[in-house]
């Protein structure tokens, strides 16, 4: 009986989530963007989310000329699906509405080469690549075990070592990317204008000013302050309520 009630409750939640999503889409198509935002947000309140939902919500905010919320939701969509090309493209348009122009300082050396290689795929993709390679390794092992021809047996044996090496690279890449994902804490400035301080207190000297929609990376949290870093390497302290973390 409890299982039946659980299934009914779950089905009801899914129904209302889909209903809210579809309502949001209908409002959006009619140009009623405020209503679309409300409908999409109602789905999020029920802890139902997806890359498509955040993408549509970002679009609705973009139509309302709300820079920070649109960028924030596009970033949320990309966290769930880094290959969402529509979100990538629309994010670029939204970022053009920001005031701050922060340069991106490229990494150099071995760290850059490693990041460029592992960053080619999401950590989940690397994990699936490892699974696929492990499957091929198993087939090579079976071929080696049952083969009666010396040359073929040697080929299978050599192939097994090649695939072990490739599996190891895939697993390490997945671990590296997962670690990078967990440690990276992007956030979006929601305050229309805010000062970044040299220390975590209002009396601290202002280093520079940030405006709505700028992307930062949280390094540390201390009470109501967060230490942030920009893409150009500049660091400082900002009030917690001035930004909203993406993940």
C-alpha positions in Angstrom: 0.0 0.0 0.0 2.9 2.4 0.9 4.5 1.6 -2.5 1.3 2.4 -4.4 1.0 5.7 -2.5 4.6 6.6 -3.3 4.1 5.8 -7.0 1.0 7.9 -7.1 2.7 10.8 -5.3 5.7 10.6 -7.7 3.5 10.5 -10.7 1.5 13.5 -9.5 4.8 15.5 -9.0 6.0 14.6 -12.5 2.6 15.6 -14.0 2.6 19.0 -12.3 6.3 19.5 -13.2 5.6 18.8 -16.9 2.4 20.9 -16.7 4.4 23.9 -15.3 7.0 23.5 -18.0 4.5 23.4 -20.7 2.6 26.4 -19.3 5.9 28.3 -19.3 6.5 27.4 -22.9 3.0 28.5 -23.8 3.4 31.8 -22.0 6.8 32.3 -23.7 5.4 31.8 -27.2 2.7 34.4 -26.5 5.3 36.9 -25.3 4.2 36.8 -21.7 7.6 36.5 -20.3 6.8 37.3 -16.6 4.2 34.6 -16.6 6.7 32.2 -18.2 9.3 32.9 -15.5 6.7 32.3 -12.8 5.7 29.0 -14.4 9.3 27.8 -14.8 10.2 28.9 -11.3 7.2 26.9 -9.9 8.8 23.7 -11.4 12.1 24.5 -9.7 10.3 25.0 -6.4 9.2 21.3 -6.6 12.9 20.3 -7.0 12.3 19.3 -10.7 15.0 20.6 -12.9 16.7 20.0 -16.2 19.1 21.7 -18.7 16.1 22.5 -20.9 14.2 24.1 -18.0 17.1 26.4 -17.0 17.7 27.2 -20.7 14.1 28.3 -21.2 14.1 30.2 -18.0 17.3 32.0 -19.1 15.5 32.9 -22.4 12.5 34.3 -20.6 14.8 36.5 -18.3 16.8 37.5 -21.4 13.6 38.8 -23.1 12.9 40.8 -19.9 16.3 42.4 -20.1 17.4 40.9 -16.8 21.1 40.3 -17.4 22.2 38.4 -14.2 19.2 36.0 -14.0 19.5 35.1 -17.7 23.3 34.4 -17.5 22.8 32.5 -14.2 20.2 30.2 -15.7 22.2 29.6 -18.9 25.2 28.6 -16.7 22.9 26.3 -14.7 21.8 24.7 -17.9 25.4 24.1 -18.9 26.3 22.5 -15.6 23.7 19.9 -16.2 24.5 19.6 -19.9 27.8 21.1 -21.1 27.0 20.1 -24.7 23.8 22.3 -24.8 24.9 24.3 -27.8 21.8 26.6 -27.6 22.7 27.6 -24.1 26.3 28.2 -25.1 25.2 30.5 -27.9 22.6 32.4 -25.9 25.0 32.8 -23.0 27.4 34.7 -25.4 24.6 37.0 -26.4 23.6 37.6 -22.7 27.2 38.3 -21.8 27.4 41.1 -24.3 24.9 43.0 -22.1 27.3 43.1 -19.2 29.3 46.2 -18.4 32.5 44.6 -17.0 35.1 43.4 -19.6 37.3 40.9 -17.8 40.2 39.5 -19.7 40.8 35.8 -19.6 44.4 34.9 -18.7 45.3 31.6 -20.4 47.1 29.0 -18.5 50.6 27.9 -19.7 52.8 24.9 -19.4 51.9 21.3 -18.6 48.9 22.3 -16.6 47.3 23.9 -19.7 48.1 20.8 -21.8 46.6 18.5 -19.2 43.4 20.7 -18.8 43.0 21.1 -22.6 43.2 17.3 -23.0 40.9 16.3 -20.1 38.5 19.2 -20.7 37.7 17.9 -24.2 35.0 15.8 -22.5 32.8 15.9 -19.4 33.8 13.5 -16.6 30.7 11.4 -17.3 31.8 11.1 -20.9 35.2 10.0 -19.9 33.7 7.4 -17.6 31.6 6.0 -20.5 34.7 5.9 -22.7 36.4 3.9 -20.0 33.5 1.5 -20.0 33.6 1.1 -23.8 37.3 0.5 -23.7 36.9 -2.1 -21.0 34.3 -3.9 -23.1 36.8 -4.0 -26.0 39.5 -5.2 -23.7 37.2 -8.1 -22.6 36.6 -9.0 -26.2 40.4 -9.0 -26.8 40.9 -11.2 -23.7 38.3 -13.7 -25.0 40.0 -13.7 -28.4 43.4 -14.3 -26.8 42.0 -17.0 -24.6 40.3 -19.0 -27.4 42.7 -18.3 -30.3 44.7 -21.2 -31.5 46.8 -19.3 -34.0 50.1 -17.9 -32.6 50.1 -14.7 -34.6 46.5 -13.9 -33.7 47.1 -14.7 -30.1 50.0 -12.2 -30.1 47.9 -9.5 -31.6 45.2 -10.0 -29.0 47.8 -10.0 -26.3 49.4 -6.8 -27.5 45.9 -5.2 -27.9 45.0 -6.0 -24.3 47.9 -3.9 -23.1 47.0 -1.1 -25.4 43.5 -1.0 -24.1 44.6 -1.3 -20.5 46.7 1.9 -21.1 43.8 3.7 -22.7 41.4 2.6 -19.9 43.9 4.0 -17.4 44.1 7.3 -19.2 40.2 7.6 -19.4 39.8 6.8 -15.8 42.4 9.3 -14.7 40.9 11.9 -17.0 37.4 11.3 -15.5 38.9 11.7 -12.0 40.7 14.9 -12.9 37.6 16.4 -14.5 35.4 15.4 -11.6 37.9 17.0 -9.2 38.0 20.2 -11.3 34.2 20.3 -11.5 33.8 19.9 -7.7 36.5 22.5 -6.8 35.4 25.1 -9.3 32.7 27.3 -7.8 31.4 29.8 -10.4 29.0 32.6 -9.4 27.2 35.4 -11.0 27.1 39.0 -9.7 23.4 39.9 -9.1 23.9 43.3 -7.5 23.5 46.1 -10.0 26.9 47.5 -8.8 29.1 46.3 -5.9 32.6 47.0 -4.5 35.2 44.3 -4.1 37.2 44.8 -1.0 40.8 44.1 0.0 39.6 42.3 3.2 36.3 40.8 4.4 34.8 43.9 6.1 32.9 47.0 4.9 35.7 49.2 6.2 38.2 47.5 3.8 39.6 49.4 0.9 37.7 49.0 -2.4 39.9 47.3 -5.0 37.5 47.5 -7.9 33.9 47.6 -8.8 31.8 44.8 -10.5 28.4 45.1 -12.2 25.4 42.8 -12.7 26.0 39.7 -14.7 29.8 39.3 -14.3 31.0 35.8 -13.7 33.4 35.2 -10.8 34.8 32.2 -9.0 34.4 31.7 -5.3 37.7 30.8 -3.5 36.7 31.1 0.2 33.8 31.9 2.5 34.1 33.9 5.7 30.8 34.8 7.5 28.9 37.1 5.1 31.9 37.5 2.7 33.3 35.5 -0.1 36.7 35.7 -1.6 36.4 35.7 -5.4 38.7 35.5 -8.3 38.2 36.8 -11.8 39.2 35.2 -15.1 42.2 37.6 -15.2 43.5 36.3 -11.8 42.4 39.4 -9.8 41.1 38.5 -6.3 39.2 40.3 -3.6 36.3 40.0 -1.1 32.7 40.6 -1.9 29.5 40.4 0.2 27.8 37.1 -0.1 24.4 38.6 -1.0 25.9 40.4 -4.0 26.5 37.1 -5.9 24.7 33.8 -6.6 26.6 30.6 -6.9 25.9 28.5 -10.0 26.4 25.1 -8.2 
